[in-house]
Amino acid sequence: MPLALYALTAGAFGIGVTEFVIMGLLPQVAADIHVSIATAGLLISGYALGVVIGAPVLTILTGTLPRKTVLIALMVIFILGNAICALAPSYDILMVARVVTALAHGTFFGVGSVVATKMVAPDKRASAIAVMFTGLTVANILGVPFGTWLGQQYGWRATFWAVSLIGIAALAVIAILLPKDKQAPVATDWRADLKAISRTPVLLGLMTTVLGYGGVFALFTYIAPLLTDVAHLPQTWVSPILLVFGGGLIAGNLLGGKLADWNLRATVLGTMALLGLILVLFPVAFLTPTTTVIFVGLLGLAGFATVAPLQMWVLGKAQGAGEQLASSFNIAAFNLGNALGAWAGGTAISHGPGLAGVPYVSAIFPAAAIVVALIAMQGERRQAGRKTRTQSSTFAR
């Protein structure tokens, strides 16, 4: 893989830390700003909704700018947003700061995914995307556990100051390693792009992404209280267990990319089925410390094995739309799933079966994603059949 591709990995690492680290610090944040765990969990939903809004809007606004310039500007927004988080005196300001930080997220991964696929041969595109998203997985195996430990020792605000420094380092790497655009992106009609994205196959692909990732975050958002209150593990175990989750992310991300290059449809369905099975079995895993640790790792593996396949699947369906906009929309879909999952998990805690029932609620999402994916694939088969019949009829005449 080209060295420049790892500059995108560095940026993904910084963004990954800020997105995920708050989950390990949720009890500390809730206690410090005097809100409930469920209310603090909405900080994850707020961040995700910021991505949903920012991804398409910023992609349209920056569509004709050099991609390296766009990526650098997005990292500057990221740094400022995290600094505001560290200084936030109240829940409301912290929420606003999380949303500001999130504005950079979707467009960074949307533009970055396109840049990554341009660096490699066509049969390596999914693997290139997986390498970029490895930054997210490394963020979880190194950044998030360290950030959780740092927050437990020196307060959660120290973690956000550290994330700001990570953003500065990532900005420098991108500026140095990523080559300048050979030519500025060609201007496209964003209205026509939106029309192409609004086609049924694309919408079904985006819905599959929303539902699949909703299952991951319905559980992972509340991983810290699940480990301490349901599995009855000491709070000091949370950070090391997040290391195991990060290891699963790395393995799953790379595996998903390889499998998607081999058979995209089978990988989409297979990874969703694996994720659903793991979530259903999670309550049993909580019975012993060993099985809890194993299943946290498996959650990371299954959750991130879906990323590259879903990104490639939507890009394939969005033919006729601008690549950056289609890619950004799918990143927005991932984060809409994050928001929906965090909300569903919080609702289960506050009004449903309670904290122990969160895994069962989570499992509903990948099951629904499989149904939607099968509907989309059936539609593709019908469309291919109609095309074949039309060609045969034309040939006969």
C-alpha positions as YAML, in Angstrom:
chain: A
units: angstrom
residues:
- id: 1
  name: MET
  ca: [0.00, 0.00, 0.00]
- id: 2
  name: PRO
  ca: [1.27, 3.55, -0.76]
- id: 3
  name: LEU
  ca: [2.85, 5.43, 2.14]
- id: 4
  name: ALA
  ca: [0.46, 8.35, 1.56]
- id: 5
  name: LEU
  ca: [-2.44, 6.08, 2.44]
- id: 6
  name: TYR
  ca: [-1.16, 5.93, 6.02]
- id: 7
  name: ALA
  ca: [-1.51, 9.72, 6.30]
- id: 8
  name: LEU
  ca: [-5.25, 9.12, 6.04]
- id: 9
  name: THR
  ca: [-4.86, 6.40, 8.66]
- id: 10
  name: ALA
  ca: [-3.31, 8.97, 11.00]
- id: 11
  name: GLY
  ca: [-6.25, 11.32, 10.57]
- id: 12
  name: ALA
  ca: [-8.68, 8.45, 11.11]
- id: 13
  name: PHE
  ca: [-6.84, 7.61, 14.34]
- id: 14
  name: GLY
  ca: [-7.39, 11.08, 15.78]
- id: 15
  name: ILE
  ca: [-11.06, 11.14, 14.80]
- id: 16
  name: GLY
  ca: [-11.54, 7.61, 16.13]
- id: 17
  name: VAL
  ca: [-10.21, 8.54, 19.55]
- id: 18
  name: THR
  ca: [-12.56, 11.49, 19.99]
- id: 19
  name: GLU
  ca: [-15.57, 9.51, 18.78]
- id: 20
  name: PHE
  ca: [-15.09, 6.46, 20.99]
- id: 21
  name: VAL
  ca: [-13.18, 7.58, 24.09]
- id: 22
  name: ILE
  ca: [-16.22, 9.15, 25.76]
- id: 23
  name: MET
  ca: [-17.82, 5.71, 26.03]
- id: 24
  name: GLY
  ca: [-15.18, 4.57, 28.50]
- id: 25
  name: LEU
  ca: [-15.62, 7.83, 30.44]
- id: 26
  name: LEU
  ca: [-19.41, 7.96, 30.44]
- id: 27
  name: PRO
  ca: [-19.79, 7.47, 34.24]
- id: 28
  name: GLN
  ca: [-17.20, 10.18, 34.99]
- id: 29
  name: VAL
  ca: [-18.74, 12.66, 32.53]
- id: 30
  name: ALA
  ca: [-22.26, 12.01, 33.87]
- id: 31
  name: ALA
  ca: [-21.16, 12.52, 37.47]
- id: 32
  name: ASP
  ca: [-19.15, 15.67, 36.76]
- id: 33
  name: ILE
  ca: [-21.85, 17.52, 34.80]
- id: 34
  name: HIS
  ca: [-24.68, 16.12, 36.97]
- id: 35
  name: VAL
  ca: [-26.71, 14.15, 34.42]
- id: 36
  name: SER
  ca: [-27.84, 10.52, 34.21]
- id: 37
  name: ILE
  ca: [-25.95, 7.83, 32.31]
- id: 38
  name: ALA
  ca: [-28.71, 7.74, 29.68]
- id: 39
  name: THR
  ca: [-28.52, 11.53, 29.24]
- id: 40
  name: ALA
  ca: [-24.73, 11.42, 28.99]
- id: 41
  name: GLY
  ca: [-25.14, 8.71, 26.36]
- id: 42
  name: LEU
  ca: [-26.89, 11.28, 24.18]
- id: 43
  name: LEU
  ca: [-23.48, 12.96, 23.76]
- id: 44
  name: ILE
  ca: [-22.69, 10.01, 21.50]
- id: 45
  name: SER
  ca: [-25.98, 10.52, 19.65]
- id: 46
  name: GLY
  ca: [-25.28, 14.25, 19.32]
- id: 47
  name: TYR
  ca: [-21.85, 13.56, 17.85]
- id: 48
  name: ALA
  ca: [-23.32, 11.04, 15.42]
- id: 49
  name: LEU
  ca: [-26.04, 13.45, 14.29]
- id: 50
  name: GLY
  ca: [-23.35, 16.09, 13.74]
- id: 51
  name: VAL
  ca: [-21.70, 13.66, 11.34]
- id: 52
  name: VAL
  ca: [-25.03, 12.98, 9.62]
- id: 53
  name: ILE
  ca: [-25.56, 16.71, 9.01]
- id: 54
  name: GLY
  ca: [-21.96, 17.64, 8.31]
- id: 55
  name: ALA
  ca: [-21.07, 14.83, 5.92]
- id: 56
  name: PRO
  ca: [-23.32, 15.72, 2.97]
- id: 57
  name: VAL
  ca: [-23.38, 19.49, 3.57]
- id: 58
  name: LEU
  ca: [-19.61, 19.98, 3.86]
- id: 59
  name: THR
  ca: [-18.98, 17.54, 1.01]
- id: 60
  name: ILE
  ca: [-21.20, 19.61, -1.29]
- id: 61
  name: LEU
  ca: [-19.64, 22.91, -0.13]
- id: 62
  name: THR
  ca: [-16.06, 21.64, -0.60]
- id: 63
  name: GLY
  ca: [-16.67, 19.50, -3.68]
- id: 64
  name: THR
  ca: [-14.54, 21.62, -6.04]
- id: 65
  name: LEU
  ca: [-11.67, 22.25, -3.61]
- id: 66
  name: PRO
  ca: [-8.39, 20.26, -3.68]
- id: 67
  name: ARG
  ca: [-8.90, 17.17, -1.54]
- id: 68
  name: LYS
  ca: [-5.71, 17.67, 0.48]
- id: 69
  name: THR
  ca: [-6.82, 21.20, 1.37]
- id: 70
  name: VAL
  ca: [-10.21, 19.89, 2.47]
- id: 71
  name: LEU
  ca: [-8.69, 17.19, 4.67]
- id: 72
  name: ILE
  ca: [-6.35, 19.67, 6.37]
- id: 73
  name: ALA
  ca: [-9.22, 22.13, 7.02]
- id: 74
  name: LEU
  ca: [-11.31, 19.34, 8.52]
- id: 75
  name: MET
  ca: [-8.52, 18.42, 10.93]
- id: 76
  name: VAL
  ca: [-8.37, 22.07, 12.09]
- id: 77
  name: ILE
  ca: [-12.12, 21.92, 12.89]
- id: 78
  name: PHE
  ca: [-11.50, 18.67, 14.75]
- id: 79
  name: ILE
  ca: [-8.75, 20.21, 16.91]
- id: 80
  name: LEU
  ca: [-10.83, 23.27, 17.82]
- id: 81
  name: GLY
  ca: [-13.88, 21.16, 18.64]
- id: 82
  name: ASN
  ca: [-11.96, 18.98, 21.08]
- id: 83
  name: ALA
  ca: [-10.43, 22.01, 22.78]
- id: 84
  name: ILE
  ca: [-13.93, 23.37, 23.36]
- id: 85
  name: CYS
  ca: [-14.96, 19.98, 24.80]
- id: 86
  name: ALA
  ca: [-12.11, 20.18, 27.29]
- id: 87
  name: LEU
  ca: [-13.23, 23.67, 28.40]
- id: 88
  name: ALA
  ca: [-17.00, 23.05, 28.38]
- id: 89
  name: PRO
  ca: [-18.56, 24.22, 31.71]
- id: 90
  name: SER
  ca: [-21.95, 22.57, 31.16]
- id: 91
  name: TYR
  ca: [-23.74, 19.69, 29.43]
- id: 92
  name: ASP
  ca: [-25.23, 21.99, 26.77]
- id: 93
  name: ILE
  ca: [-21.87, 23.46, 25.76]
- id: 94
  name: LEU
  ca: [-20.28, 20.02, 25.78]
- id: 95
  name: MET
  ca: [-23.03, 18.80, 23.44]
- id: 96
  name: VAL
  ca: [-22.48, 21.75, 21.08]
- id: 97
  name: ALA
  ca: [-18.73, 21.12, 21.12]
- id: 98
  name: ARG
  ca: [-19.26, 17.44, 20.29]
- id: 99
  name: VAL
  ca: [-21.45, 18.41, 17.34]
- id: 100
  name: VAL
  ca: [-18.87, 20.92, 16.07]
- id: 101
  name: THR
  ca: [-16.16, 18.26, 16.28]
- id: 102
  name: ALA
  ca: [-18.40, 15.81, 14.44]
- id: 103
  name: LEU
  ca: [-18.84, 18.14, 11.46]
- id: 104
  name: ALA
  ca: [-15.34, 17.17, 10.32]
- id: 105
  name: HIS
  ca: [-15.83, 13.44, 10.76]
- id: 106
  name: GLY
  ca: [-18.13, 12.41, 7.90]
- id: 107
  name: THR
  ca: [-16.50, 14.52, 5.21]
- id: 108
  name: PHE
  ca: [-13.02, 13.39, 6.28]
- id: 109
  name: PHE
  ca: [-13.90, 9.73, 5.85]
- id: 110
  name: GLY
  ca: [-16.01, 10.39, 2.76]
- id: 111
  name: VAL
  ca: [-13.26, 12.32, 0.96]
- id: 112
  name: GLY
  ca: [-10.58, 10.04, 2.43]
- id: 113
  name: SER
  ca: [-12.31, 6.90, 1.13]
- id: 114
  name: VAL
  ca: [-12.29, 8.31, -2.41]
- id: 115
  name: VAL
  ca: [-8.65, 9.37, -2.11]
- id: 116
  name: ALA
  ca: [-7.70, 5.93, -0.79]
- id: 117
  name: THR
  ca: [-9.38, 4.08, -3.68]
- id: 118
  name: LYS
  ca: [-7.56, 6.29, -6.21]
- id: 119
  name: MET
  ca: [-4.18, 5.20, -4.82]
- id: 120
  name: VAL
  ca: [-4.55, 1.47, -5.58]
- id: 121
  name: ALA
  ca: [-5.63, -0.97, -8.27]
- id: 122
  name: PRO
  ca: [-9.39, -1.59, -8.68]
- id: 123
  name: ASP
  ca: [-9.19, -5.06, -7.09]
- id: 124
  name: LYS
  ca: [-7.63, -3.56, -3.95]
- id: 125
  name: ARG
  ca: [-10.14, -0.76, -3.32]
- id: 126
  name: ALA
  ca: [-11.90, -2.37, -0.35]
- id: 127
  name: SER
  ca: [-8.54, -3.23, 1.22]
- id: 128
  name: ALA
  ca: [-7.37, 0.39, 0.77]
- id: 129
  name: ILE
  ca: [-10.49, 1.65, 2.56]
- id: 130
  name: ALA
  ca: [-9.84, -0.91, 5.29]
- id: 131
  name: VAL
  ca: [-6.28, 0.41, 5.74]
- id: 132
  name: MET
  ca: [-7.60, 3.95, 6.20]
- id: 133
  name: PHE
  ca: [-10.21, 2.72, 8.67]
- id: 134
  name: THR
  ca: [-7.44, 0.91, 10.53]
- id: 135
  name: GLY
  ca: [-6.85, 4.32, 12.10]
- id: 136
  name: LEU
  ca: [-10.20, 3.90, 13.83]
- id: 137
  name: THR
  ca: [-9.27, 0.44, 15.04]
- id: 138
  name: VAL
  ca: [-5.84, 1.52, 16.31]
- id: 139
  name: ALA
  ca: [-7.59, 4.40, 18.05]
- id: 140
  name: ASN
  ca: [-9.63, 1.84, 19.92]
- id: 141
  name: ILE
  ca: [-6.77, -0.50, 20.79]
- id: 142
  name: LEU
  ca: [-4.38, 2.27, 21.89]
- id: 143
  name: GLY
  ca: [-6.05, 5.69, 22.06]
- id: 144
  name: VAL
  ca: [-9.33, 4.82, 23.75]
- id: 145
  name: PRO
  ca: [-7.90, 2.64, 26.56]
- id: 146
  name: PHE
  ca: [-5.20, 5.24, 27.22]
- id: 147
  name: GLY
  ca: [-7.76, 8.05, 27.08]
- id: 148
  name: THR
  ca: [-10.02, 6.15, 29.47]
- id: 149
  name: TRP
  ca: [-7.15, 5.60, 31.90]
- id: 150
  name: LEU
  ca: [-6.10, 9.25, 31.58]
- id: 151
  name: GLY
  ca: [-9.65, 10.41, 32.29]
- id: 152
  name: GLN
  ca: [-9.96, 8.14, 35.31]
- id: 153
  name: GLN
  ca: [-6.67, 9.40, 36.73]
- id: 154
  name: TYR
  ca: [-6.78, 13.13, 35.88]
- id: 155
  name: GLY
  ca: [-10.39, 13.84, 34.91]
- id: 156
  name: TRP
  ca: [-12.19, 13.46, 31.61]
- id: 157
  name: ARG
  ca: [-11.19, 16.97, 30.49]
- id: 158
  name: ALA
  ca: [-7.54, 15.89, 30.39]
- id: 159
  name: THR
  ca: [-8.52, 13.27, 27.85]
- id: 160
  name: PHE
  ca: [-9.97, 15.86, 25.47]
- id: 161
  name: TRP
  ca: [-6.82, 17.99, 25.78]
- id: 162
  name: ALA
  ca: [-4.81, 14.91, 24.85]
- id: 163
  name: VAL
  ca: [-7.09, 14.28, 21.86]
- id: 164
  name: SER
  ca: [-6.50, 17.86, 20.69]
- id: 165
  name: LEU
  ca: [-2.75, 17.14, 20.70]
- id: 166
  name: ILE
  ca: [-3.36, 13.94, 18.71]
- id: 167
  name: GLY
  ca: [-5.25, 16.04, 16.17]
- id: 168
  name: ILE
  ca: [-2.30, 18.42, 15.82]
- id: 169
  name: ALA
  ca: [0.03, 15.47, 15.17]
- id: 170
  name: ALA
  ca: [-2.39, 13.98, 12.60]
- id: 171
  name: LEU
  ca: [-2.66, 17.34, 10.87]
- id: 172
  name: ALA
  ca: [1.13, 17.49, 10.52]
- id: 173
  name: VAL
  ca: [1.33, 13.96, 9.07]
- id: 174
  name: ILE
  ca: [-1.38, 14.69, 6.50]
- id: 175
  name: ALA
  ca: [0.31, 17.94, 5.47]
- id: 176
  name: ILE
  ca: [3.65, 16.18, 5.01]
- id: 177
  name: LEU
  ca: [2.75, 12.79, 3.51]
- id: 178
  name: LEU
  ca: [-0.40, 13.31, 1.45]
- id: 179
  name: PRO
  ca: [0.51, 14.48, -2.07]
- id: 180
  name: LYS
  ca: [-1.11, 17.54, -3.60]
- id: 181
  name: ASP
  ca: [-3.97, 16.93, -6.01]
- id: 182
  name: LYS
  ca: [-2.79, 16.64, -9.60]
- id: 183
  name: GLN
  ca: [-5.94, 18.52, -10.54]
- id: 184
  name: ALA
  ca: [-8.89, 19.94, -8.64]
- id: 185
  name: PRO
  ca: [-11.99, 17.71, -8.48]
- id: 186
  name: VAL
  ca: [-14.35, 18.25, -11.40]
- id: 187
  name: ALA
  ca: [-17.43, 20.22, -10.46]
- id: 188
  name: THR
  ca: [-20.59, 18.13, -10.45]
- id: 189
  name: ASP
  ca: [-24.26, 18.98, -10.24]
- id: 190
  name: TRP
  ca: [-25.01, 18.22, -6.61]
- id: 191
  name: ARG
  ca: [-28.73, 18.14, -7.35]
- id: 192
  name: ALA
  ca: [-28.19, 15.37, -9.88]
- id: 193
  name: ASP
  ca: [-25.93, 13.60, -7.39]
- id: 194
  name: LEU
  ca: [-28.62, 13.75, -4.71]
- id: 195
  name: LYS
  ca: [-31.15, 12.39, -7.21]
- id: 196
  name: ALA
  ca: [-28.83, 9.47, -7.98]
- id: 197
  name: ILE
  ca: [-28.36, 8.77, -4.27]
- id: 198
  name: SER
  ca: [-32.14, 8.84, -3.74]
- id: 199
  name: ARG
  ca: [-32.60, 5.76, -5.95]
- id: 200
  name: THR
  ca: [-34.08, 2.76, -4.14]
- id: 201
  name: PRO
  ca: [-30.98, 0.49, -4.34]
- id: 202
  name: VAL
  ca: [-28.80, 3.22, -2.81]
- id: 203
  name: LEU
  ca: [-31.31, 3.99, -0.07]
- id: 204
  name: LEU
  ca: [-31.57, 0.29, 0.80]
- id: 205
  name: GLY
  ca: [-27.77, 0.13, 0.98]
- id: 206
  name: LEU
  ca: [-27.68, 3.15, 3.29]
- id: 207
  name: MET
  ca: [-30.44, 1.65, 5.44]
- id: 208
  name: THR
  ca: [-28.41, -1.55, 5.78]
- id: 209
  name: THR
  ca: [-25.49, 0.52, 7.07]
- id: 210
  name: VAL
  ca: [-27.70, 2.40, 9.56]
- id: 211
  name: LEU
  ca: [-29.21, -0.78, 10.99]
- id: 212
  name: GLY
  ca: [-26.00, -2.80, 11.08]
- id: 213
  name: TYR
  ca: [-24.01, -0.19, 12.93]
- id: 214
  name: GLY
  ca: [-26.95, 0.66, 15.17]
- id: 215
  name: GLY
  ca: [-26.54, -2.80, 16.67]
- id: 216
  name: VAL
  ca: [-22.89, -2.19, 17.53]
- id: 217
  name: PHE
  ca: [-23.52, 1.12, 19.25]
- id: 218
  name: ALA
  ca: [-26.68, 0.17, 21.07]
- id: 219
  name: LEU
  ca: [-24.38, -2.01, 23.19]
- id: 220
  name: PHE
  ca: [-20.96, -0.37, 22.92]
- id: 221
  name: THR
  ca: [-22.21, 3.07, 23.99]
- id: 222
  name: TYR
  ca: [-22.94, 1.59, 27.43]
- id: 223
  name: ILE
  ca: [-20.00, -0.81, 27.59]
- id: 224
  name: ALA
  ca: [-18.55, 0.76, 30.77]
- id: 225
  name: PRO
  ca: [-21.71, 0.38, 32.92]
- id: 226
  name: LEU
  ca: [-22.39, -3.04, 31.38]
- id: 227
  name: LEU
  ca: [-18.95, -4.24, 32.47]
- id: 228
  name: THR
  ca: [-19.19, -2.81, 35.98]
- id: 229
  name: ASP
  ca: [-22.90, -3.19, 36.82]
- id: 230
  name: VAL
  ca: [-23.94, -6.30, 34.84]
- id: 231
  name: ALA
  ca: [-20.72, -8.31, 34.56]
- id: 232
  name: HIS
  ca: [-19.67, -7.03, 38.05]
- id: 233
  name: LEU
  ca: [-16.10, -6.31, 37.01]
- id: 234
  name: PRO
  ca: [-13.95, -3.68, 38.76]
- id: 235
  name: GLN
  ca: [-13.85, -0.25, 37.12]
- id: 236
  name: THR
  ca: [-10.09, -0.66, 36.69]
- id: 237
  name: TRP
  ca: [-10.82, -3.51, 34.24]
- id: 238
  name: VAL
  ca: [-12.67, -1.26, 31.78]
- id: 239
  name: SER
  ca: [-9.59, 0.21, 30.13]
- id: 240
  name: PRO
  ca: [-7.76, -3.15, 29.61]
- id: 241
  name: ILE
  ca: [-10.95, -4.74, 28.26]
- id: 242
  name: LEU
  ca: [-11.25, -1.90, 25.75]
- id: 243
  name: LEU
  ca: [-7.80, -2.98, 24.53]
- id: 244
  name: VAL
  ca: [-9.32, -6.36, 23.71]
- id: 245
  name: PHE
  ca: [-12.16, -4.63, 21.87]
- id: 246
  name: GLY
  ca: [-9.57, -2.68, 19.87]
- id: 247
  name: GLY
  ca: [-7.75, -5.87, 18.94]
- id: 248
  name: GLY
  ca: [-11.02, -7.27, 17.62]
- id: 249
  name: LEU
  ca: [-11.56, -4.08, 15.59]
- id: 250
  name: ILE
  ca: [-8.20, -4.39, 13.85]
- id: 251
  name: ALA
  ca: [-8.74, -8.06, 12.98]
- id: 252
  name: GLY
  ca: [-12.33, -7.50, 11.85]
- id: 253
  name: ASN
  ca: [-11.53, -4.40, 9.78]
- id: 254
  name: LEU
  ca: [-8.75, -6.06, 7.79]
- id: 255
  name: LEU
  ca: [-10.69, -9.32, 7.46]
- id: 256
  name: GLY
  ca: [-13.78, -7.49, 6.21]
- id: 257
  name: GLY
  ca: [-11.72, -5.69, 3.55]
- id: 258
  name: LYS
  ca: [-10.14, -8.90, 2.30]
- id: 259
  name: LEU
  ca: [-13.45, -10.79, 2.21]
- id: 260
  name: ALA
  ca: [-15.22, -7.90, 0.47]
- id: 261
  name: ASP
  ca: [-12.62, -7.93, -2.32]
- id: 262
  name: TRP
  ca: [-13.38, -11.66, -2.70]
- id: 263
  name: ASN
  ca: [-17.21, -11.70, -2.44]
- id: 264
  name: LEU
  ca: [-18.97, -8.49, -1.47]
- id: 265
  name: ARG
  ca: [-22.54, -9.73, -1.06]
- id: 266
  name: ALA
  ca: [-21.61, -12.79, 0.98]
- id: 267
  name: THR
  ca: [-19.43, -10.63, 3.24]
- id: 268
  name: VAL
  ca: [-22.22, -8.11, 3.89]
- id: 269
  name: LEU
  ca: [-24.65, -10.86, 4.91]
- id: 270
  name: GLY
  ca: [-22.10, -12.99, 6.77]
- id: 271
  name: THR
  ca: [-20.72, -10.18, 8.93]
- id: 272
  name: MET
  ca: [-24.22, -9.03, 9.87]
- id: 273
  name: ALA
  ca: [-25.22, -12.56, 10.85]
- id: 274
  name: LEU
  ca: [-22.09, -12.93, 12.99]
- id: 275
  name: LEU
  ca: [-22.75, -9.60, 14.70]
- id: 276
  name: GLY
  ca: [-26.34, -10.57, 15.51]
- id: 277
  name: LEU
  ca: [-25.26, -13.92, 16.97]
- id: 278
  name: ILE
  ca: [-22.66, -12.32, 19.22]
- id: 279
  name: LEU
  ca: [-25.13, -9.75, 20.53]
- id: 280
  name: VAL
  ca: [-27.77, -12.38, 21.30]
- id: 281
  name: LEU
  ca: [-25.24, -14.43, 23.28]
- id: 282
  name: PHE
  ca: [-23.79, -11.46, 25.20]
- id: 283
  name: PRO
  ca: [-25.99, -11.87, 28.32]
- id: 284
  name: VAL
  ca: [-24.61, -15.39, 28.74]
- id: 285
  name: ALA
  ca: [-21.07, -14.07, 28.28]
- id: 286
  name: PHE
  ca: [-21.55, -11.66, 31.19]
- id: 287
  name: LEU
  ca: [-21.75, -14.61, 33.59]
- id: 288
  name: THR
  ca: [-17.96, -14.99, 33.84]
- id: 289
  name: PRO
  ca: [-15.05, -12.55, 33.46]
- id: 290
  name: THR
  ca: [-13.35, -14.75, 30.84]
- id: 291
  name: THR
  ca: [-16.35, -15.00, 28.53]
- id: 292
  name: THR
  ca: [-17.05, -11.29, 28.99]
- id: 293
  name: VAL
  ca: [-13.56, -10.39, 27.75]
- id: 294
  name: ILE
  ca: [-13.81, -12.85, 24.83]
- id: 295
  name: PHE
  ca: [-17.16, -11.49, 23.69]
- id: 296
  name: VAL
  ca: [-16.02, -7.87, 23.91]
- id: 297
  name: GLY
  ca: [-13.23, -8.82, 21.49]
- id: 298
  name: LEU
  ca: [-15.70, -10.65, 19.24]
- id: 299
  name: LEU
  ca: [-17.97, -7.59, 19.24]
- id: 300
  name: GLY
  ca: [-15.09, -5.50, 17.91]
- id: 301
  name: LEU
  ca: [-14.26, -8.11, 15.27]
- id: 302
  name: ALA
  ca: [-17.82, -8.50, 13.99]
- id: 303
  name: GLY
  ca: [-18.65, -4.80, 14.26]
- id: 304
  name: PHE
  ca: [-15.75, -3.55, 12.15]
- id: 305
  name: ALA
  ca: [-15.80, -6.46, 9.70]
- id: 306
  name: THR
  ca: [-18.93, -4.75, 8.33]
- id: 307
  name: VAL
  ca: [-17.29, -1.36, 7.63]
- id: 308
  name: ALA
  ca: [-15.34, -1.84, 4.38]
- id: 309
  name: PRO
  ca: [-17.99, -4.14, 2.81]
- id: 310
  name: LEU
  ca: [-20.81, -1.67, 3.51]
- id: 311
  name: GLN
  ca: [-18.76, 1.28, 2.24]
- id: 312
  name: MET
  ca: [-17.92, -0.54, -1.00]
- id: 313
  name: TRP
  ca: [-21.50, -1.79, -1.41]
- id: 314
  name: VAL
  ca: [-22.99, 1.71, -1.24]
- id: 315
  name: LEU
  ca: [-20.30, 3.13, -3.54]
- id: 316
  name: GLY
  ca: [-21.16, 0.42, -6.05]
- id: 317
  name: LYS
  ca: [-24.88, 1.19, -5.89]
- id: 318
  name: ALA
  ca: [-24.40, 4.95, -6.16]
- id: 319
  name: GLN
  ca: [-23.09, 4.89, -9.72]
- id: 320
  name: GLY
  ca: [-24.01, 8.14, -11.39]
- id: 321
  name: ALA
  ca: [-23.55, 10.14, -8.19]
- id: 322
  name: GLY
  ca: [-20.41, 11.99, -7.15]
- id: 323
  name: GLU
  ca: [-18.06, 9.56, -5.40]
- id: 324
  name: GLN
  ca: [-17.30, 11.90, -2.51]
- id: 325
  name: LEU
  ca: [-20.96, 12.63, -1.85]
- id: 326
  name: ALA
  ca: [-21.98, 8.96, -2.00]
- id: 327
  name: SER
  ca: [-19.11, 8.02, 0.29]
- id: 328
  name: SER
  ca: [-19.97, 10.81, 2.73]
- id: 329
  name: PHE
  ca: [-23.60, 9.77, 2.81]
- id: 330
  name: ASN
  ca: [-22.58, 6.26, 3.86]
- id: 331
  name: ILE
  ca: [-20.34, 7.66, 6.59]
- id: 332
  name: ALA
  ca: [-23.38, 9.67, 7.68]
- id: 333
  name: ALA
  ca: [-25.39, 6.43, 7.63]
- id: 334
  name: PHE
  ca: [-22.84, 4.75, 9.92]
- id: 335
  name: ASN
  ca: [-23.23, 7.60, 12.37]
- id: 336
  name: LEU
  ca: [-26.99, 7.73, 12.10]
- id: 337
  name: GLY
  ca: [-26.75, 4.10, 13.18]
- id: 338
  name: ASN
  ca: [-24.53, 5.21, 16.06]
- id: 339
  name: ALA
  ca: [-27.12, 7.78, 17.15]
- id: 340
  name: LEU
  ca: [-30.04, 5.39, 16.73]
- id: 341
  name: GLY
  ca: [-28.21, 2.65, 18.61]
- id: 342
  name: ALA
  ca: [-27.20, 4.94, 21.49]
- id: 343
  name: TRP
  ca: [-30.80, 6.18, 21.74]
- id: 344
  name: ALA
  ca: [-32.21, 2.63, 21.66]
- id: 345
  name: GLY
  ca: [-29.79, 1.46, 24.34]
- id: 346
  name: GLY
  ca: [-30.59, 4.47, 26.52]
- id: 347
  name: THR
  ca: [-34.31, 3.88, 26.06]
- id: 348
  name: ALA
  ca: [-33.89, 0.24, 27.06]
- id: 349
  name: ILE
  ca: [-32.08, 1.36, 30.22]
- id: 350
  name: SER
  ca: [-34.58, 4.09, 31.18]
- id: 351
  name: HIS
  ca: [-37.89, 2.65, 30.03]
- id: 352
  name: GLY
  ca: [-37.37, -0.93, 28.87]
- id: 353
  name: PRO
  ca: [-35.75, -4.10, 30.14]
- id: 354
  name: GLY
  ca: [-32.91, -2.18, 31.81]
- id: 355
  name: LEU
  ca: [-29.17, -2.31, 31.39]
- id: 356
  name: ALA
  ca: [-29.03, -6.11, 31.31]
- id: 357
  name: GLY
  ca: [-31.49, -6.18, 28.39]
- id: 358
  name: VAL
  ca: [-29.40, -3.89, 26.14]
- id: 359
  name: PRO
  ca: [-27.74, -6.80, 24.22]
- id: 360
  name: TYR
  ca: [-31.14, -8.18, 23.18]
- id: 361
  name: VAL
  ca: [-32.27, -4.75, 21.96]
- id: 362
  name: SER
  ca: [-28.95, -4.43, 20.10]
- id: 363
  name: ALA
  ca: [-29.44, -7.74, 18.30]
- id: 364
  name: ILE
  ca: [-32.63, -6.48, 16.64]
- id: 365
  name: PHE
  ca: [-30.59, -4.11, 14.47]
- id: 366
  name: PRO
  ca: [-28.36, -6.55, 12.52]
- id: 367
  name: ALA
  ca: [-31.34, -8.88, 12.08]
- id: 368
  name: ALA
  ca: [-33.26, -6.02, 10.43]
- id: 369
  name: ALA
  ca: [-30.15, -5.12, 8.40]
- id: 370
  name: ILE
  ca: [-30.02, -8.64, 6.93]
- id: 371
  name: VAL
  ca: [-33.68, -8.37, 5.88]
- id: 372
  name: VAL
  ca: [-33.06, -5.03, 4.16]
- id: 373
  name: ALA
  ca: [-29.90, -6.35, 2.45]
- id: 374
  name: LEU
  ca: [-31.78, -9.38, 1.15]
- id: 375
  name: ILE
  ca: [-34.53, -7.13, -0.23]
- id: 376
  name: ALA
  ca: [-31.89, -5.03, -1.98]
- id: 377
  name: MET
  ca: [-30.19, -8.10, -3.44]
- id: 378
  name: GLN
  ca: [-33.51, -9.52, -4.63]
- id: 379
  name: GLY
  ca: [-34.20, -6.21, -6.37]
- id: 380
  name: GLU
  ca: [-30.81, -6.40, -8.08]
- id: 381
  name: ARG
  ca: [-31.57, -9.90, -9.33]
- id: 382
  name: ARG
  ca: [-34.95, -8.81, -10.72]
- id: 383
  name: GLN
  ca: [-33.34, -5.82, -12.44]
- id: 384
  name: ALA
  ca: [-30.63, -8.03, -13.93]
- id: 385
  name: GLY
  ca: [-33.30, -10.48, -15.13]
- id: 386
  name: ARG
  ca: [-35.28, -7.70, -16.83]
- id: 387
  name: LYS
  ca: [-32.11, -6.43, -18.49]
- id: 388
  name: THR
  ca: [-31.29, -9.92, -19.78]
- id: 389
  name: ARG
  ca: [-34.81, -10.40, -21.16]
- id: 390
  name: THR
  ca: [-34.70, -7.00, -22.86]
- id: 391
  name: GLN
  ca: [-31.36, -7.80, -24.47]
- id: 392
  name: SER
  ca: [-32.64, -11.20, -25.62]
- id: 393
  name: SER
  ca: [-35.76, -9.63, -27.12]
- id: 394
  name: THR
  ca: [-33.69, -7.03, -28.96]
- id: 395
  name: PHE
  ca: [-31.35, -9.72, -30.30]
- id: 396
  name: ALA
  ca: [-34.32, -11.85, -31.50]
- id: 397
  name: ARG
  ca: [-35.70, -8.93, -33.49]
...
